[in-house]
């Protein structure tokens, strides 16, 4: 890996740093643990800032977790809307026998 990185030109290295996709690579256990610690420190920093703010001004955004290999985007998937048929099915599952 180091030989491949050293073979890159400065422009290619900068491009890789700017547009790299860590979720497509492989990480060792150490890298996974460091990412977990980084997420924990960011979360604690966010909590400290929110807890010690006076409530005036803008609230900081909650930190995004560090991207990891094999893990997709943190964006939530759009859910299907609940139809009457779905609602009836769920009602019958929760209330067997159809008690109203």
DRENTOR-952378 format. One line per field, with one value per atom (N, C-alpha, C, O): residue number from 1; residue in three letters; atom name; z, x, y. Coordinates in nm, 4 decimals, always signed. Atoms other than C-alpha are relative to their C-alpha. Example, Ala and Ser with C-alpha at 12.3 -4.5 7.8 and 13.67 -1.06 7.14 Angstrom:
REM DRENTOR-952378
num	(1/1/1/1/2/2/2/2)
residu	(ALA/ALA/ALA/ALA/SER/SER/SER/SER)
atome	(N/CA/C/O/N/CA/C/O)
z	(+0.0000/+0.7800/+0.0000/+0.0665/-0.0060/+0.7140/+0.0730/+0.0899)
x	(+0.0890/+1.2300/+0.0900/+0.1936/-0.0820/+1.3670/-0.0770/-0.0261)
y	(-0.1190/-0.4500/+0.1200/+0.1181/-0.1190/-0.1060/+0.1090/+0.2198)
REM end
This chain:
REM DRENTOR-952378
num	(1/1/1/1/2/2/2/2/3/3/3/3/4/4/4/4/5/5/5/5/6/6/6/6/7/7/7/7/8/8/8/8/9/9/9/9/10/10/10/10/11/11/11/11/12/12/12/12/13/13/13/13/14/14/14/14/15/15/15/15/16/16/16/16/17/17/17/17/18/18/18/18/19/19/19/19/20/20/20/20/21/21/21/21/22/22/22/22/23/23/23/23/24/24/24/24/25/25/25/25/26/26/26/26/27/27/27/27/28/28/28/28/29/29/29/29/30/30/30/30/31/31/31/31/32/32/32/32/33/33/33/33/34/34/34/34/35/35/35/35/36/36/36/36/37/37/37/37/38/38/38/38/39/39/39/39/40/40/40/40/41/41/41/41/42/42/42/42/43/43/43/43/44/44/44/44/45/45/45/45/46/46/46/46/47/47/47/47/48/48/48/48/49/49/49/49/50/50/50/50/51/51/51/51/52/52/52/52/53/53/53/53/54/54/54/54/55/55/55/55/56/56/56/56/57/57/57/57/58/58/58/58/59/59/59/59/60/60/60/60/61/61/61/61/62/62/62/62/63/63/63/63/64/64/64/64/65/65/65/65/66/66/66/66/67/67/67/67/68/68/68/68/69/69/69/69/70/70/70/70/71/71/71/71/72/72/72/72/73/73/73/73/74/74/74/74/75/75/75/75/76/76/76/76/77/77/77/77/78/78/78/78/79/79/79/79/80/80/80/80/81/81/81/81/82/82/82/82/83/83/83/83/84/84/84/84/85/85/85/85/86/86/86/86/87/87/87/87/88/88/88/88/89/89/89/89/90/90/90/90/91/91/91/91/92/92/92/92/93/93/93/93/94/94/94/94/95/95/95/95/96/96/96/96/97/97/97/97/98/98/98/98/99/99/99/99/100/100/100/100)
residu	(UNK/UNK/UNK/UNK/UNK/UNK/UNK/UNK/UNK/UNK/UNK/UNK/UNK/UNK/UNK/UNK/UNK/UNK/UNK/UNK/UNK/UNK/UNK/UNK/UNK/UNK/UNK/UNK/UNK/UNK/UNK/UNK/UNK/UNK/UNK/UNK/UNK/UNK/UNK/UNK/UNK/UNK/UNK/UNK/UNK/UNK/UNK/UNK/UNK/UNK/UNK/UNK/UNK/UNK/UNK/UNK/UNK/UNK/UNK/UNK/UNK/UNK/UNK/UNK/UNK/UNK/UNK/UNK/UNK/UNK/UNK/UNK/UNK/UNK/UNK/UNK/UNK/UNK/UNK/UNK/UNK/UNK/UNK/UNK/UNK/UNK/UNK/UNK/UNK/UNK/UNK/UNK/UNK/UNK/UNK/UNK/UNK/UNK/UNK/UNK/UNK/UNK/UNK/UNK/UNK/UNK/UNK/UNK/UNK/UNK/UNK/UNK/UNK/UNK/UNK/UNK/UNK/UNK/UNK/UNK/UNK/UNK/UNK/UNK/UNK/UNK/UNK/UNK/UNK/UNK/UNK/UNK/UNK/UNK/UNK/UNK/UNK/UNK/UNK/UNK/UNK/UNK/UNK/UNK/UNK/UNK/UNK/UNK/UNK/UNK/UNK/UNK/UNK/UNK/UNK/UNK/UNK/UNK/UNK/UNK/UNK/UNK/UNK/UNK/UNK/UNK/UNK/UNK/UNK/UNK/UNK/UNK/UNK/UNK/UNK/UNK/UNK/UNK/UNK/UNK/UNK/UNK/UNK/UNK/UNK/UNK/UNK/UNK/UNK/UNK/UNK/UNK/UNK/UNK/UNK/UNK/UNK/UNK/UNK/UNK/UNK/UNK/UNK/UNK/UNK/UNK/UNK/UNK/UNK/UNK/UNK/UNK/UNK/UNK/UNK/UNK/UNK/UNK/UNK/UNK/UNK/UNK/UNK/UNK/UNK/UNK/UNK/UNK/UNK/UNK/UNK/UNK/UNK/UNK/UNK/UNK/UNK/UNK/UNK/UNK/UNK/UNK/UNK/UNK/UNK/UNK/UNK/UNK/UNK/UNK/UNK/UNK/UNK/UNK/UNK/UNK/UNK/UNK/UNK/UNK/UNK/UNK/UNK/UNK/UNK/UNK/UNK/UNK/UNK/UNK/UNK/UNK/UNK/UNK/UNK/UNK/UNK/UNK/UNK/UNK/UNK/UNK/UNK/UNK/UNK/UNK/UNK/UNK/UNK/UNK/UNK/UNK/UNK/UNK/UNK/UNK/UNK/UNK/UNK/UNK/UNK/UNK/UNK/UNK/UNK/UNK/UNK/UNK/UNK/UNK/UNK/UNK/UNK/UNK/UNK/UNK/UNK/UNK/UNK/UNK/UNK/UNK/UNK/UNK/UNK/UNK/UNK/UNK/UNK/UNK/UNK/UNK/UNK/UNK/UNK/UNK/UNK/UNK/UNK/UNK/UNK/UNK/UNK/UNK/UNK/UNK/UNK/UNK/UNK/UNK/UNK/UNK/UNK/UNK/UNK/UNK/UNK/UNK/UNK/UNK/UNK/UNK/UNK/UNK/UNK/UNK/UNK/UNK/UNK/UNK/UNK/UNK/UNK/UNK/UNK/UNK/UNK/UNK/UNK/UNK/UNK/UNK/UNK/UNK/UNK/UNK/UNK/UNK/UNK/UNK/UNK/UNK/UNK/UNK/UNK/UNK/UNK/UNK/UNK/UNK)
atome	(N/CA/C/O/N/CA/C/O/N/CA/C/O/N/CA/C/O/N/CA/C/O/N/CA/C/O/N/CA/C/O/N/CA/C/O/N/CA/C/O/N/CA/C/O/N/CA/C/O/N/CA/C/O/N/CA/C/O/N/CA/C/O/N/CA/C/O/N/CA/C/O/N/CA/C/O/N/CA/C/O/N/CA/C/O/N/CA/C/O/N/CA/C/O/N/CA/C/O/N/CA/C/O/N/CA/C/O/N/CA/C/O/N/CA/C/O/N/CA/C/O/N/CA/C/O/N/CA/C/O/N/CA/C/O/N/CA/C/O/N/CA/C/O/N/CA/C/O/N/CA/C/O/N/CA/C/O/N/CA/C/O/N/CA/C/O/N/CA/C/O/N/CA/C/O/N/CA/C/O/N/CA/C/O/N/CA/C/O/N/CA/C/O/N/CA/C/O/N/CA/C/O/N/CA/C/O/N/CA/C/O/N/CA/C/O/N/CA/C/O/N/CA/C/O/N/CA/C/O/N/CA/C/O/N/CA/C/O/N/CA/C/O/N/CA/C/O/N/CA/C/O/N/CA/C/O/N/CA/C/O/N/CA/C/O/N/CA/C/O/N/CA/C/O/N/CA/C/O/N/CA/C/O/N/CA/C/O/N/CA/C/O/N/CA/C/O/N/CA/C/O/N/CA/C/O/N/CA/C/O/N/CA/C/O/N/CA/C/O/N/CA/C/O/N/CA/C/O/N/CA/C/O/N/CA/C/O/N/CA/C/O/N/CA/C/O/N/CA/C/O/N/CA/C/O/N/CA/C/O/N/CA/C/O/N/CA/C/O/N/CA/C/O/N/CA/C/O/N/CA/C/O/N/CA/C/O/N/CA/C/O/N/CA/C/O/N/CA/C/O/N/CA/C/O/N/CA/C/O/N/CA/C/O/N/CA/C/O/N/CA/C/O/N/CA/C/O/N/CA/C/O/N/CA/C/O/N/CA/C/O/N/CA/C/O/N/CA/C/O)
z	(+0.0000/+0.0000/+0.0000/-0.0708/-0.0075/+0.0874/-0.1341/-0.1751/+0.1298/-0.2458/-0.1006/-0.1818/+0.0914/-0.4317/+0.0303/-0.0609/-0.0383/-0.2336/-0.0392/-0.0856/+0.0342/-0.2887/-0.1501/-0.1934/+0.1454/-0.6642/-0.0553/-0.1722/+0.0474/-0.6856/-0.0130/+0.0637/+0.0118/-0.8082/+0.1072/+0.1695/-0.1022/-0.5781/-0.0302/+0.0609/+0.0393/-0.7769/+0.0253/+0.0750/-0.0222/-0.7648/+0.1491/+0.1914/-0.1443/-0.3926/+0.0603/+0.1464/-0.0473/-0.3306/-0.0394/+0.0402/+0.0488/-0.5415/+0.0853/+0.1223/-0.0824/-0.3432/+0.1399/+0.1961/-0.1344/-0.0130/+0.0022/+0.0978/+0.0054/-0.1228/-0.0313/+0.0269/+0.0482/-0.2932/+0.0349/-0.0243/-0.0375/-0.1274/+0.0606/+0.1147/-0.0550/-0.0207/+0.0963/+0.0551/-0.0943/+0.2987/+0.0147/+0.0515/-0.0146/+0.2993/-0.1059/-0.0949/+0.1032/-0.0124/+0.0217/-0.0542/-0.0275/+0.1392/+0.1138/+0.1651/-0.1135/+0.4056/+0.1169/+0.1003/-0.1199/+0.7601/+0.0941/+0.1004/-0.1031/+1.0307/+0.1255/+0.1324/-0.1260/+1.3799/+0.0670/+0.1261/-0.0600/+1.4979/-0.0621/+0.0092/+0.0670/+1.2370/+0.0390/+0.0545/-0.0442/+1.3363/+0.1410/+0.1688/-0.1373/+1.7036/+0.0037/+0.0796/+0.0054/+1.6213/-0.0523/-0.0026/+0.0516/+1.4187/+0.1091/+0.1222/-0.1105/+1.7165/+0.1047/+0.1556/-0.0959/+1.9493/-0.0540/+0.0190/+0.0625/+1.7058/+0.0071/+0.0400/-0.0086/+1.6910/+0.1430/+0.1646/-0.1401/+2.0711/+0.0435/+0.1119/-0.0364/+2.1113/-0.0653/-0.0008/+0.0677/+1.8519/+0.0688/+0.0868/-0.0679/+2.0271/+0.1356/+0.1710/-0.1296/+2.3686/-0.0151/+0.0659/+0.0253/+2.2252/-0.0320/+0.0174/+0.0349/+2.0765/+0.1246/+0.1455/-0.1217/+2.4060/+0.0934/+0.1519/-0.0867/+2.6002/-0.0481/+0.0319/+0.0556/+2.3669/+0.0194/+0.0591/-0.0135/+2.3725/+0.1466/+0.1777/-0.1417/+2.7512/+0.0615/+0.1547/-0.0580/+2.8200/-0.0763/-0.0434/+0.0731/+2.5697/+0.0731/+0.1491/-0.0682/+2.6872/-0.0740/-0.0307/+0.0760/+2.4275/-0.1042/-0.1888/+0.0994/+2.2293/-0.1159/-0.0975/+0.1160/+1.8828/-0.0620/-0.0197/+0.0707/+1.6489/+0.0733/+0.1353/-0.0626/+1.7760/-0.0954/-0.2151/+0.0900/+1.6415/-0.0524/+0.0131/+0.0577/+1.4121/+0.0700/+0.1105/-0.0591/+1.5553/-0.0947/-0.2160/+0.0882/+1.4252/-0.0733/-0.0192/+0.0800/+1.1482/+0.0419/+0.0673/-0.0309/+1.2291/-0.1151/-0.2313/+0.1013/+1.0474/-0.0937/-0.0489/+0.0967/+0.7270/+0.0185/+0.0405/-0.0200/+0.7565/-0.1192/-0.1895/+0.1106/+0.5036/+0.0177/+0.1274/-0.0029/+0.4161/+0.0584/+0.0648/-0.0588/+0.5761/-0.0972/-0.1405/+0.0956/+0.3500/+0.0583/+0.1690/-0.0407/+0.3755/+0.1252/+0.1507/-0.1217/+0.6993/-0.0303/+0.0594/+0.0357/+0.5075/+0.0193/-0.0284/-0.0224/+0.6185/-0.1302/-0.2191/+0.1184/+0.3612/+0.0084/+0.1160/+0.0036/+0.2508/+0.0227/-0.0412/-0.0331/+0.3978/-0.0872/-0.1342/+0.0748/+0.2169/+0.0858/+0.2074/-0.0769/+0.3180/+0.0447/-0.0238/-0.0585/+0.5372/-0.0662/-0.0567/+0.0656/+0.3393/+0.0949/+0.2003/-0.0812/+0.4777/+0.0108/+0.1159/-0.0019/+0.3813/+0.1002/+0.1741/-0.0967/+0.5801/+0.1423/+0.2312/-0.1330/+0.8763/+0.0479/+0.1640/-0.0372/+0.8732/+0.0333/+0.1293/-0.0249/+0.8515/+0.1374/+0.2141/-0.1295/+1.1492/+0.1145/+0.2175/-0.1030/+1.3486/+0.0292/+0.1450/-0.0179/+1.2890/+0.0643/+0.1371/-0.0640/+1.3910/+0.1505/+0.2335/-0.1402/+1.7137/+0.0772/+0.1942/-0.0636/+1.7888/-0.0706/-0.1483/+0.0651/+1.6795/+0.0425/+0.1606/-0.0292/+1.6604/-0.0343/-0.0319/+0.0460/+1.5478/+0.1068/+0.0753/-0.1056/+1.8857/-0.0278/-0.0539/+0.0307/+1.8320/+0.1221/+0.1133)
x	(+0.0816/+0.0000/+0.0863/+0.0566/-0.0866/+0.2801/+0.0672/+0.0799/-0.0649/+0.4556/-0.0964/-0.0575/+0.0999/+0.1319/-0.0219/-0.0325/+0.0208/+0.0826/+0.1193/+0.1024/-0.1207/+0.4433/+0.0138/+0.0804/-0.0082/+0.4036/-0.0931/-0.0818/+0.0943/+0.1252/+0.0676/+0.1580/-0.0486/+0.1967/-0.0702/-0.1661/+0.0596/+0.1152/-0.1474/-0.2300/+0.1389/-0.2042/-0.0890/-0.2009/+0.0761/-0.3172/-0.0202/-0.1269/+0.0087/-0.2433/-0.1044/-0.1829/+0.0985/-0.4461/-0.1414/-0.2345/+0.1311/-0.7345/-0.0491/-0.1663/+0.0338/-0.7267/-0.0417/-0.1369/+0.0317/-0.7303/-0.1355/-0.2118/+0.1247/-1.0201/-0.1206/-0.2275/+0.1143/-1.2385/+0.0079/-0.0638/-0.0135/-1.1327/-0.1284/-0.2089/+0.1195/-1.3993/+0.0448/+0.0649/-0.0502/-1.2885/-0.0929/-0.0484/+0.0928/-1.6034/+0.0220/-0.0344/-0.0272/-1.4734/+0.1331/+0.1673/-0.1281/-1.1380/-0.0116/-0.1207/-0.0007/-1.0352/+0.0686/+0.1704/-0.0591/-0.9634/+0.0401/-0.0250/-0.0421/-0.7729/-0.0837/-0.1602/+0.0720/-0.9130/+0.0414/-0.0420/-0.0481/-0.6949/-0.0691/-0.1099/+0.0676/-0.8448/-0.1470/-0.2014/+0.1395/-1.1958/-0.0114/-0.1023/+0.0030/-1.1176/+0.0262/-0.0384/-0.0291/-0.9689/-0.1217/-0.1528/+0.1213/-1.2802/-0.1065/-0.1755/+0.0956/-1.4965/+0.0342/-0.0540/-0.0428/-1.2906/-0.0229/-0.0660/+0.0224/-1.3071/-0.1471/-0.1803/+0.1438/-1.6857/-0.0411/-0.1215/+0.0344/-1.7059/+0.0460/-0.0275/-0.0512/-1.4870/-0.0846/-0.1174/+0.0849/-1.6918/-0.1355/-0.1867/+0.1305/-2.0156/+0.0100/-0.0774/-0.0183/-1.8809/+0.0227/-0.0253/-0.0224/-1.7631/-0.1326/-0.1595/+0.1312/-2.1082/-0.0870/-0.1499/+0.0814/-2.2801/+0.0471/-0.0348/-0.0551/-2.0460/-0.0380/-0.0761/+0.0344/-2.1085/-0.1485/-0.1854/+0.1445/-2.4867/-0.0372/-0.1188/+0.0335/-2.4983/+0.0459/-0.0171/-0.0547/-2.2902/-0.0368/+0.0113/+0.0418/-2.4530/-0.1166/-0.1883/+0.1076/-2.6943/-0.1331/-0.2326/+0.1242/-2.9536/-0.0217/-0.1103/+0.0101/-2.9052/+0.0927/+0.1939/-0.0830/-2.7630/-0.0370/-0.1315/+0.0344/-2.7578/+0.0549/+0.1612/-0.0392/-2.7372/+0.0937/+0.0659/-0.0910/-2.4420/-0.0650/-0.1505/+0.0528/-2.5173/+0.0622/+0.1784/-0.0515/-2.4830/+0.1053/+0.0843/-0.1072/-2.1573/-0.0378/-0.1059/+0.0201/-2.1695/+0.1038/+0.2187/-0.1010/-2.0016/+0.0999/+0.0667/-0.1029/-1.6768/-0.0424/-0.0918/+0.0371/-1.7366/+0.0897/+0.2101/-0.0732/-1.6331/-0.0202/-0.1207/+0.0142/-1.5733/-0.1234/-0.1510/+0.1155/-1.8850/-0.1249/-0.2286/+0.1160/-2.1186/-0.0459/+0.0326/+0.0537/-2.3451/-0.0142/+0.0319/+0.0226/-2.4439/-0.0858/-0.1684/+0.0792/-2.5879/-0.1378/-0.2209/+0.1297/-2.8794/-0.1088/-0.0953/+0.1061/-3.2014/-0.0710/-0.0865/+0.0725/-3.3871/-0.1435/-0.2029/+0.1372/-3.7219/-0.0942/-0.0818/+0.0927/-4.0023/-0.1241/-0.1654/+0.1242/-4.3069/-0.1129/-0.1135/+0.1110/-4.6256/-0.0931/-0.1087/+0.0893/-4.8693/-0.1371/-0.2030/+0.1307/-5.1786/-0.1028/-0.0676/+0.1062/-5.5146/+0.0174/-0.0090/-0.0217/-5.4309/+0.1094/+0.0967/-0.1068/-5.1058/-0.0509/-0.0207/+0.0527/-5.2860/-0.0912/-0.0838/+0.0879/-5.5511/+0.0815/+0.0516/-0.0846/-5.2827/+0.0665/+0.0664/-0.0642/-5.0948/-0.1005/-0.0710/+0.1032/-5.4174/-0.0366/-0.0513/+0.0340/-5.5028/+0.1153/+0.0911/-0.1138/-5.1510/+0.0040/+0.0305/-0.0056/-5.1686/-0.1222/-0.1116/+0.1241/-5.5297/-0.0593/-0.1538/+0.0559/-5.5903/-0.1469/-0.1792/+0.1434/-5.9639/-0.0763/-0.1994/+0.0645/-6.0343/-0.0722/-0.1685/+0.0642/-6.1276/+0.0205/+0.1330/-0.0099/-6.2023/-0.0098/-0.0033)
y	(-0.1190/+0.0000/+0.1257/+0.2220/-0.1168/+0.2413/+0.0263/+0.1417/-0.0168/+0.1788/+0.0615/+0.1454/-0.0565/+0.2541/+0.1479/+0.2299/-0.1394/+0.5747/+0.0855/+0.1982/-0.0762/+0.6835/+0.0206/+0.1146/-0.0117/+0.6295/+0.1075/+0.1443/-0.1020/+0.8895/+0.1353/+0.1686/-0.1371/+1.2395/+0.0835/+0.0379/-0.0875/+1.5319/+0.0270/+0.0306/-0.0271/+1.6052/-0.1218/-0.1091/+0.1228/+1.2412/-0.0252/-0.0698/+0.0195/+1.2253/+0.0947/+0.0548/-0.0981/+1.5428/-0.0410/-0.0288/+0.0480/+1.4053/-0.1167/-0.1228/+0.1166/+1.0799/+0.0440/-0.0101/-0.0485/+1.2688/+0.0697/+0.0558/-0.0760/+1.4902/-0.0887/-0.0706/+0.0783/+1.2284/-0.1481/-0.2288/+0.1403/+0.9030/-0.0539/+0.0219/+0.0650/+0.6549/-0.1101/-0.2244/+0.1006/+0.4786/-0.1201/-0.2289/+0.1122/+0.2655/-0.1074/-0.2163/+0.0990/+0.0871/-0.0728/-0.1635/+0.0641/-0.0106/-0.1000/-0.1250/+0.0922/-0.2598/+0.0676/+0.1348/-0.0569/-0.1533/-0.1112/-0.2155/+0.0949/-0.3365/+0.0250/+0.1212/-0.0167/-0.3819/+0.1310/+0.1996/-0.1240/-0.0919/+0.1208/+0.2125/-0.1120/+0.1416/+0.0077/+0.1171/+0.0016/+0.0327/+0.0588/+0.1372/-0.0518/+0.1052/+0.1502/+0.2225/-0.1436/+0.4459/+0.0762/+0.1844/-0.0648/+0.5318/+0.0062/+0.1073/-0.0002/+0.4314/+0.1047/+0.1739/-0.1023/+0.6498/+0.1409/+0.2302/-0.1300/+0.9392/+0.0382/+0.1521/-0.0268/+0.9101/+0.0347/+0.1254/-0.0254/+0.8980/+0.1393/+0.2105/-0.1327/+1.2087/+0.1090/+0.2086/-0.0994/+1.3995/+0.0127/+0.1232/-0.0006/+1.2983/+0.0699/+0.1491/-0.0651/+1.4043/+0.1505/+0.2298/-0.1418/+1.7343/+0.0694/+0.1788/-0.0545/+1.7947/+0.0140/+0.1178/-0.0032/+1.7070/+0.1114/+0.1823/-0.1040/+1.9378/+0.1387/+0.2242/-0.1314/+2.2306/+0.0282/+0.1387/-0.0199/+2.1811/+0.0212/+0.1080/-0.0099/+2.1335/+0.1324/+0.1826/-0.1230/+2.4446/+0.1257/+0.2342/-0.1192/+2.6770/+0.0650/-0.0001/-0.0725/+2.9414/-0.0094/+0.0488/+0.0166/+2.8435/+0.1076/+0.0955/-0.1069/+3.1633/-0.0343/-0.1020/+0.0291/+3.1451/-0.1332/-0.1999/+0.1232/+2.8518/-0.1219/-0.1172/+0.1261/+2.4978/-0.0743/-0.0815/+0.0734/+2.2948/-0.1274/-0.1871/+0.1238/+2.0034/-0.1188/-0.1150/+0.1233/+1.6544/-0.0576/-0.0579/+0.0485/+1.4994/-0.1285/-0.2156/+0.1208/+1.2412/-0.1035/-0.0673/+0.1008/+0.9091/-0.0143/+0.0092/+0.0192/+0.8369/-0.1134/-0.2169/+0.1040/+0.6402/-0.1210/-0.1073/+0.1242/+0.2759/-0.0925/-0.0821/+0.0941/-0.0007/-0.0884/-0.1369/+0.0887/-0.1979/+0.0610/-0.0051/-0.0658/+0.0541/+0.1071/+0.1915/-0.0959/+0.2528/+0.1392/+0.1669/-0.1378/+0.6138/+0.0065/-0.0811/-0.0179/+0.7430/+0.0571/+0.0708/-0.0556/+0.8889/-0.1052/-0.2180/+0.0982/+0.7216/-0.0351/+0.0486/+0.0431/+0.5186/+0.0491/+0.0550/-0.0475/+0.6501/-0.1176/-0.2221/+0.1076/+0.4435/+0.0072/+0.1132/+0.0107/+0.3239/+0.0569/+0.0378/-0.0565/+0.5064/-0.1118/-0.2130/+0.0987/+0.3161/+0.0115/+0.1150/+0.0009/+0.2213/-0.0599/-0.1129/+0.0591/+0.1111/-0.1513/-0.2097/+0.1444/-0.2483/-0.0365/-0.1341/+0.0232/-0.2280/+0.0197/-0.0599/-0.0288/-0.0743/-0.1128/-0.1528/+0.1115/-0.3502/-0.1249/-0.1960/+0.1165/-0.6172/+0.0102/-0.0861/-0.0197/-0.4696/-0.0117/-0.0723/+0.0079/-0.4311/-0.1451/-0.1840/+0.1405/-0.7971/-0.0791/-0.1754/+0.0663/-0.9026/+0.0317/-0.0553/-0.0428/-0.7017/-0.0503/-0.0872/+0.0398/-0.7930/-0.1221/-0.1086/+0.1169/-1.1507/-0.0187/-0.0065/+0.0141/-1.2113/+0.1259/+0.1257/-0.1230/-0.8535/+0.0800/+0.1500/-0.0785/-0.7028/+0.1476/+0.1902/-0.1423/-0.3350/+0.0840/+0.2067)
REM end
